[in-house]
Amino acid sequence: MSITRFRPEIWSANLLVALRKALVYAGPGVVNRDYEGDIQAAGDTVRITSISDPTIGTYTANTTVIAPEELTDAQRTLVVDQAKYFAFFVDDVDQRQAKGNVISEAMRRAAYKLADQIDQYVAALYTGAQTANVLGSTGAPVLIGPTTDTGKSLAYDSVLVPLRTKLARANVPTEGRFVIVSPEFHARLLLDSRFIKVNEAGTAEALRNGMVGRAAGFDIVESNNVPNPTGNVHVVQAGTNMAISFAEQINKTEAYRPEAKFADAVKGLTLYGAKLVRPEGLGVAYVDAIT
């Protein structure tokens, strides 16, 4: 690669596309980007305003005196306070002798590593889920081992179905529901015919951003960034993208020639932030990963 052929706007766009393809917790269908806007610098704030629900009264003809109530509003802030960067160089000799475009591959790997950092950050927001939507605890996790019924697993009966019920009780829309699980949890589901058989799972959809199947009304997504608060306890998260708002932008990507080297170098910066704006839209289960 020659430094003269570097186009910052093109490389930034390519990096952004690769980044979004690698995201799970901050990926499409899991978070919304309703308040993303134009982010230019770390510390930028997105203000999210909500209003109270109107009171519903009973009307009696010729009797009821209607007095309109004043609605109250509340404002929450989504602060874009996470700033991550990468910087690398490729020596001219190595670039010349290597097969393929070394820098393009390095940019792809940079996107993957940035996505890993972002996912870990968004995954940690599970602690804000409303109490009524939580199954188990770090001290008393839900067991997900096999049942006495051949071909069935507690992962389905004791986690997915109860989480579905909790979200239904919280009036969370059924459309677009997801659940993010660990490889160990997914392994348990693979022993359950209700998950692995297309006619019982209800979908033959191709894999996307970690999606590995569908069951109990959820798109099942697998991730290595499932929170592990203690010991063998993993956190399963369920919900829709109405729960978490995410804002992110590749702010700058630059190519340059390091003064002390015969090499091409690239550096990039990404800014992001996230907010659990609807705690009732997220369901959480603490599970014992090794049962």
C-alpha positions as CSV (number, residue, x, y, z in Angstrom):
1,M,0.0,0.0,0.0
2,S,1.2,3.5,-0.8
3,I,0.3,6.2,1.7
4,T,-0.8,8.4,-1.2
5,R,-3.7,6.0,-2.0
6,F,-5.1,6.3,1.5
7,R,-8.5,7.9,1.6
8,P,-9.5,8.6,5.2
9,E,-13.3,8.8,4.5
10,I,-13.2,5.5,2.7
11,W,-11.1,3.7,5.3
12,S,-13.2,5.1,8.1
13,A,-16.4,3.9,6.4
14,N,-14.9,0.4,5.8
15,L,-13.8,0.2,9.4
16,L,-17.2,1.2,10.6
17,V,-18.9,-1.4,8.5
18,A,-16.5,-4.1,9.7
19,L,-17.0,-3.0,13.3
20,R,-20.8,-3.2,13.1
21,K,-20.7,-6.6,11.6
22,A,-18.7,-7.8,14.6
23,L,-20.9,-6.3,17.3
24,V,-23.3,-8.5,19.3
25,Y,-24.3,-6.6,22.5
26,A,-24.2,-3.4,20.6
27,G,-25.4,-4.9,17.3
28,P,-28.6,-4.5,15.3
29,G,-31.6,-5.8,17.1
30,V,-30.0,-5.6,20.5
31,V,-29.6,-1.8,20.9
32,N,-31.2,1.2,19.3
33,R,-29.3,4.1,17.9
34,D,-32.2,6.6,18.1
35,Y,-30.1,9.3,19.8
36,E,-26.8,8.8,18.1
37,G,-26.8,12.1,16.2
38,D,-23.5,13.6,15.2
39,I,-20.8,12.9,17.8
40,Q,-17.6,14.8,17.4
41,A,-15.7,14.6,20.7
42,A,-15.5,12.6,23.9
43,G,-17.8,13.9,26.6
44,D,-20.6,14.8,24.2
45,T,-24.1,14.2,25.7
46,V,-27.4,13.1,24.2
47,R,-30.3,14.2,26.3
48,I,-33.3,11.9,26.3
49,T,-36.6,13.4,27.4
50,S,-39.7,11.4,28.4
51,I,-43.1,12.4,29.7
52,S,-45.4,10.9,32.3
53,D,-48.4,8.8,31.3
54,P,-51.8,10.6,31.2
55,T,-54.3,9.4,33.9
56,I,-57.3,7.5,32.5
57,G,-60.6,8.5,34.2
58,T,-64.3,7.4,33.9
59,Y,-66.6,9.7,32.1
60,T,-70.3,10.1,33.1
61,A,-72.5,12.1,30.7
62,N,-73.7,15.4,32.1
63,T,-71.8,14.8,35.3
64,T,-68.1,14.6,34.8
65,V,-66.1,17.8,35.0
66,I,-63.0,17.4,33.0
67,A,-59.9,19.1,34.4
68,P,-56.8,18.5,32.2
69,E,-53.7,17.5,34.1
70,E,-50.3,18.8,33.6
71,L,-47.8,16.2,32.4
72,T,-44.4,16.0,33.9
73,D,-41.2,15.3,32.1
74,A,-38.0,13.6,33.0
75,Q,-34.6,13.8,31.3
76,R,-31.9,11.3,31.2
77,T,-28.5,11.7,29.7
78,L,-26.5,9.4,27.4
79,V,-22.9,10.5,27.8
80,V,-20.4,9.6,25.0
81,D,-17.5,9.2,27.3
82,Q,-15.8,6.1,26.0
83,A,-12.8,6.8,23.7
84,K,-10.7,3.9,22.3
85,Y,-7.9,4.0,19.8
86,F,-5.6,1.8,17.7
87,A,-2.3,2.5,16.0
88,F,0.0,0.2,14.0
89,F,2.6,0.3,11.3
90,V,3.7,-2.1,8.6
91,D,7.4,-1.9,7.5
92,D,7.9,-1.3,3.8
93,V,10.0,-4.5,3.5
94,D,7.3,-6.6,5.2
95,Q,4.6,-5.0,3.1
96,R,6.6,-5.7,-0.1
97,Q,7.3,-9.4,0.7
98,A,3.9,-10.2,2.2
99,K,1.2,-11.9,0.2
100,G,-2.0,-9.9,0.2
101,N,-2.8,-6.5,1.6
102,V,-1.4,-6.5,5.2
103,I,-2.9,-3.2,6.2
104,S,-6.4,-4.1,5.1
105,E,-6.3,-7.3,7.2
106,A,-4.9,-5.3,10.2
107,M,-7.8,-2.8,9.8
108,R,-10.3,-5.7,9.9
109,R,-8.7,-7.0,13.0
110,A,-8.7,-3.6,14.6
111,A,-12.5,-3.4,13.9
112,Y,-12.9,-6.8,15.6
113,K,-11.0,-5.7,18.7
114,L,-12.9,-2.5,19.0
115,A,-16.1,-4.4,18.7
116,D,-15.0,-6.6,21.5
117,Q,-14.3,-3.6,23.8
118,I,-17.7,-2.0,22.9
119,D,-19.6,-5.3,23.5
120,Q,-18.1,-5.7,27.0
121,Y,-19.1,-2.2,27.9
122,V,-22.7,-2.6,26.7
123,A,-23.0,-6.0,28.3
124,A,-22.3,-4.6,31.7
125,L,-25.5,-2.5,31.6
126,Y,-27.5,-5.6,32.7
127,T,-27.2,-4.5,36.3
128,G,-29.8,-1.8,35.7
129,A,-32.6,-4.2,34.7
130,Q,-35.7,-3.8,36.9
131,T,-35.8,-6.2,39.8
132,A,-39.0,-7.9,38.7
133,N,-37.3,-9.1,35.5
134,V,-34.4,-10.9,37.2
135,L,-34.1,-14.7,37.7
136,G,-31.7,-16.1,40.3
137,S,-28.7,-14.3,41.8
138,T,-25.0,-14.5,42.0
139,G,-25.4,-16.6,45.2
140,A,-28.2,-18.7,43.9
141,P,-28.0,-19.1,40.1
142,V,-30.5,-21.0,38.0
143,L,-29.4,-24.5,37.1
144,I,-29.3,-25.3,33.4
145,G,-28.4,-29.0,33.4
146,P,-30.5,-31.7,31.7
147,T,-33.9,-32.8,32.9
148,T,-35.1,-36.3,33.5
149,D,-37.1,-36.0,30.3
150,T,-34.9,-37.2,27.4
151,G,-34.2,-34.5,24.8
152,K,-35.0,-31.6,27.1
153,S,-32.9,-29.1,29.1
154,L,-33.4,-26.8,32.0
155,A,-31.8,-24.1,29.9
156,Y,-35.1,-23.9,28.0
157,D,-37.6,-24.7,30.8
158,S,-35.9,-22.8,33.7
159,V,-34.5,-19.8,31.8
160,L,-35.9,-19.0,28.4
161,V,-39.6,-19.6,29.2
162,P,-39.5,-17.7,32.6
163,L,-37.7,-14.8,30.9
164,R,-40.4,-14.8,28.2
165,T,-43.0,-14.6,31.0
166,K,-41.2,-11.7,32.8
167,L,-40.9,-9.7,29.6
168,A,-44.6,-10.3,28.8
169,R,-45.6,-9.1,32.3
170,A,-43.5,-6.0,31.7
171,N,-45.4,-5.3,28.5
172,V,-42.3,-5.7,26.3
173,P,-43.3,-6.2,22.6
174,T,-42.9,-9.7,21.3
175,E,-41.4,-8.5,18.0
176,G,-37.6,-8.4,17.9
177,R,-37.0,-10.2,21.2
178,F,-33.5,-11.5,21.7
179,V,-31.5,-13.4,24.3
180,I,-27.7,-13.5,24.5
181,V,-26.2,-16.6,25.9
182,S,-22.7,-18.1,26.7
183,P,-21.2,-21.0,24.7
184,E,-22.0,-23.2,27.7
185,F,-25.7,-22.2,27.7
186,H,-25.8,-22.7,23.9
187,A,-24.3,-26.2,24.4
188,R,-27.2,-27.1,26.7
189,L,-29.7,-25.9,24.1
190,L,-28.1,-28.0,21.5
191,L,-29.2,-31.1,23.5
192,D,-32.8,-29.9,23.4
193,S,-34.9,-30.9,20.4
194,R,-37.1,-27.8,20.9
195,F,-34.1,-25.7,19.9
196,I,-32.3,-27.8,17.2
197,K,-35.3,-28.9,15.1
198,V,-36.4,-26.3,12.6
199,N,-40.1,-27.4,12.8
200,E,-40.0,-27.0,16.6
201,A,-37.8,-23.9,16.8
202,G,-39.9,-22.1,14.3
203,T,-37.2,-20.7,12.0
204,A,-34.6,-21.6,9.5
205,E,-33.0,-18.1,9.5
206,A,-29.4,-17.9,8.6
207,L,-26.7,-16.9,11.2
208,R,-26.1,-13.1,11.7
209,N,-24.0,-11.3,14.3
210,G,-23.8,-14.4,16.6
211,M,-27.3,-15.6,16.1
212,V,-27.5,-19.4,16.5
213,G,-31.2,-20.1,16.5
214,R,-34.6,-19.3,17.9
215,A,-36.7,-20.6,20.8
216,A,-39.4,-19.4,23.2
217,G,-40.0,-16.4,21.0
218,F,-36.3,-15.2,21.2
219,D,-33.6,-14.9,18.6
220,I,-30.8,-16.8,20.4
221,V,-27.4,-15.0,20.1
222,E,-24.1,-16.4,21.4
223,S,-21.3,-14.3,22.7
224,N,-18.0,-14.8,24.5
225,N,-18.6,-11.5,26.3
226,V,-21.5,-12.8,28.4
227,P,-20.8,-11.2,31.9
228,N,-19.3,-13.6,34.5
229,P,-19.8,-11.8,37.8
230,T,-18.5,-14.5,40.0
231,G,-17.2,-18.1,39.8
232,N,-19.2,-20.2,37.3
233,V,-22.1,-17.8,37.2
234,H,-22.9,-16.3,33.8
235,V,-25.5,-13.7,33.0
236,V,-28.1,-14.3,30.3
237,Q,-29.7,-11.1,29.0
238,A,-33.0,-10.9,27.1
239,G,-35.1,-8.1,25.8
240,T,-35.7,-5.9,22.7
241,N,-33.7,-3.0,21.3
242,M,-36.0,-0.5,23.1
243,A,-34.1,-1.1,26.3
244,I,-30.6,0.2,25.5
245,S,-29.6,3.2,23.4
246,F,-26.2,3.3,21.9
247,A,-24.3,6.1,20.3
248,E,-21.0,5.5,18.4
249,Q,-18.9,7.0,15.7
250,I,-15.5,6.5,14.2
251,N,-14.3,10.0,14.8
252,K,-11.0,9.9,12.9
253,T,-8.8,7.5,10.9
254,E,-5.4,8.7,9.7
255,A,-2.5,7.3,7.7
256,Y,1.0,8.6,8.1
257,R,4.7,7.8,7.7
258,P,6.5,7.5,11.1
259,E,9.5,9.7,11.1
260,A,12.0,7.1,12.4
261,K,10.8,4.2,10.2
262,F,10.4,3.1,6.6
263,A,6.8,2.1,7.1
264,D,3.1,3.0,6.6
265,A,1.2,3.6,9.8
266,V,-2.5,3.9,10.5
267,K,-4.2,5.2,13.7
268,G,-7.9,5.5,14.5
269,L,-10.2,6.7,17.2
270,T,-13.7,5.7,18.1
271,L,-16.1,7.4,20.6
272,Y,-19.2,5.8,22.0
273,G,-21.6,5.6,24.9
274,A,-24.7,3.7,26.0
275,K,-27.6,4.0,28.3
276,L,-30.2,1.6,29.7
277,V,-33.2,3.9,29.0
278,R,-35.9,1.4,29.6
279,P,-35.0,-1.0,32.5
280,E,-38.3,-2.8,32.1
281,G,-37.3,-3.8,28.6
282,L,-34.4,-6.0,29.8
283,G,-34.6,-9.4,31.4
284,V,-31.7,-11.0,33.3
285,A,-31.0,-14.6,34.5
286,Y,-28.0,-15.6,36.6
287,V,-27.2,-19.2,35.6
288,D,-24.8,-21.8,36.7
289,A,-22.7,-22.3,33.6
290,I,-21.3,-25.8,34.4
291,T,-24.4,-27.7,35.5
